[in-house]
Amino acid sequence: MTFNSKIERVYFSAKGLFIASAVFWIYLGSSHPNNFTLFTVLFSVYIAINMLMFSLSQKRLIKSRSMLFYLFSVDTVFLGISIILDGGAQSQMFIGYYILIGLLSVYLPAKEVGIVVIVFSISYFLVALFPSNFKQLMTIIMRTFYFWLLGGIGYMTAYYMRASERKVLRTLDILNERTWELETSQVMLENVYETTRALSTILDMDQLLEEVLDIANKLLRVRKCTILLSGESGKNLYLYAESNTGKKTFYNPPLMYSEVRPTGIDMSSKLSSTDKTKIFSNNKSFMLDLPLISHGKMMGIMQLEPLKKGEFSEKERKSFTMFANSTAIAIDMARLHKKMQDLTVIDELTGLYNYRYFGSKLTDEIRRSDRYHQQISLLMIDIDHFKEINDSQGHQTGNIILQEIASVIKQSVRDVDIVVRYGGEEFMVILPQTNLNDARSIAERIRTQMENSYFSNWPKNKVVIGSVWLLFQKIK
């Protein structure tokens, strides 16, 4: 228990009452009128010293322990002289020892309380023992015993009060800490909820991944975040995006990352409730790997590493898990949206772009070539005698051959080139940043590959390109 302002006021108030009582006793109840002058001087000095100490303590010019030591010395001398002047063993001034022991035992530790009681006991014995008879001696011994009893009771009471105070303070600290954690956790969960709810409105995959990395950096405050998504087959993982200390990197096309695929779990299969709770840790450089699960299907993994060294707390794991679940659902919706978009611009039979996509894409590429002063070429491919294949072998065979033709053309051009099924057996190839000579080379490569290829269910095993029209635009 600290000697704070409240205890300090109680201490000096109690001493004030003791002095007032002693003055009342000396001047009205004492049987030693010859000593009034000495009592007056003694009490005046004692009151002056206590007022001086009180003033110094109020101004914080003296430490509490130093003040108590000085006052303890003064109290010992004052009580000793007062008892001698008031008749020794017959004096009632010994009550002052009780008051001071009771006050000091509340504040001082056990060792110092023992010292106070010993000093007061010796002092009282010395000033009250002579002159005395046997009865007075027993009285002195009993009063000294009460010194020790009062000191022990006062100390034990203060000890349990201090223990209770420490326990209450610890409880309050824990309560404040838990309250702060709950408030912080609630704010984080609300922010994560509001932010991740907005993810469901983003249908473009690139924009979605960028927003996920922004949330991980700014809101979740992680040092590293990596997004690994399963491919169409569901057998491998691909690295789509990652951030490191705020620096974002996107991979298009994504990089195969199968070495961190969760062991023993098929990415294309449905997950049970037990599998959903698994935390994968094949990549040791990350502290937390969260599965991205949407409608029971494993979409990929989100890898997180804390900003500071150490593990994530339980509340952080809960927030991250909620964020990963929202991310998985948003990715699933973005993929579904992409599939729906593809159905409008992809030819269902060949998997190439269709005529609708061709018109808008060709316009965009021509504008880009004008803006950047680049060259562009366009190939139009027509298959000879295709009607004969449909008439003799049936449309089923014709469809198979069209699929194989589309595959040959796709393999014969560059990744940046756009292959389109224009209609029937006609195909278009947009060649960005391609001059006339390069366009002729690509057209010849397509013709040669077609000539050297064999096609299913066609006796002649040959398909002949009847014509390749070349549109060439040169920017000056």
C-alpha positions, 0 to 999 in steps of 0.5 A: 500500500503506497503512502499516497495523499489519502493515507498521508492525510489520515496519518497526520489527522490521526497524529493531530487527534493524538496531540489534541488528546494529549494536550487535553490530558496534560492540562486538564487531567494530569496530576503534575502541574509543576511540569506544565512549562516543560510540557508546553515547550515539548508539545510546541516543538513536537507540533512545529516539527510535524507541521514542517514535515507535513508542509514538506511532504505536500510540496514533495520536497521530502520522500515519504520514507525519509519523512516517516523515519524522521517523524519516527525518531521524533515520536520516540523522543517525544513519547519518552520525555512525555512519559517521564514528565507525566509520571513514568509507569503511571502515565497514560501517554503510552497510548501514543505508542498504540496510535503510532504502531497502528498507523505505521504498521499499515504502511511499512513492511514486516521487517520495519514494523518489527523494528518500530515495535522493538524500538518503542518497547525498549524506549517504554521499558527504559522510561517507565520501568523506574521507579516501579513495583511488581504490579507496575512491572507486569503492567509494563510487560502487558502493555509491551505485549499489546505493542507487538499484538497491535503491530502484528494485527496492523501489519497482517491487516495491511498485508491482506489489504495490499494483497487484495489491492494487487489482486483487484488491480491485476483483475482490472488490468486484465479486464482493461486488456480484454476490453481493449482486445475485444474493441480492437477485434470488433473494429478489425472484424467490422473493417474486414467484413465491410471490406471483404463484402465489397470484394463480391462486387468485383468481377474482374479477376485482376482487379479482384486480386489487386484489391485482396493484396491491398486489404492484406497490406493496409488492413490486415498489416501482413508483410507477405501475402501470396495467392495460389489458385488451382488450375482447371484440372484441379491437380496443380496450384498456380501463382497468380499474385503476391505482395512483399512489404507493399510491393505487388506482383501479378503473373499473367500467365500464372506460374505453376506452383505445384510444389506447395500443393497440399499433400493428399488433397485433390484440389478438384474434389469436395472437402469435408468439414474436417478438411476445411479446418486444415492449415497447410504449411508445406512452404516453411517461409510462411507463418500461416497458409489458409485454404480458399474454399468456396461451396466446399470446393478448394479454390487455392491457398492464401499464404500470409507472413506477419509484419513482425517476427512471431506467430499470429494471435488467435484473433488475427487467425479468426480475422484472416480466416474470415477474409480468406473465406470471403476472398474464395467466394469472390474468386469463385464468382469472378471465375464464374463471371469470366466463364459467362463472358467467354460463352458470349465471345468464345466459339463453343465448338472450337474454343476460339474467339467468335465473330462478335469478339472479332469485330470489337477486338480488330477495332481496338487493335487498329486504334492501338496501331494508329496511336503507337504507330505500329503495323498490323496484319490480318489473315483470312483462312478458308478451307477447300471442299469442306462441304464435301466432308459434311455431305459424305462423312456427316456433320459429326465428323465435320465438327471434329475436323473443325476442332482439329483445324482450329488446334493446328492454327492456334499452334502455328501462331504466336501467343499475342496473335488472336485466332477467330472462327469467322463462320463455317469453315472460315478463320481469321487471325489478327497479327498485332505489330506484324509487317507484310513479310512476317505476316506472309511467313506466318501464313505460310507456316499455317499452310505448311502445318495444315498440309502436314497434318492428319485429321480424324475420320477423313479417308483422304487424311488431308485438308486443303487451305483454299485461300489465305487473304492478307490485309496489311496496314502500314503506318508511316 
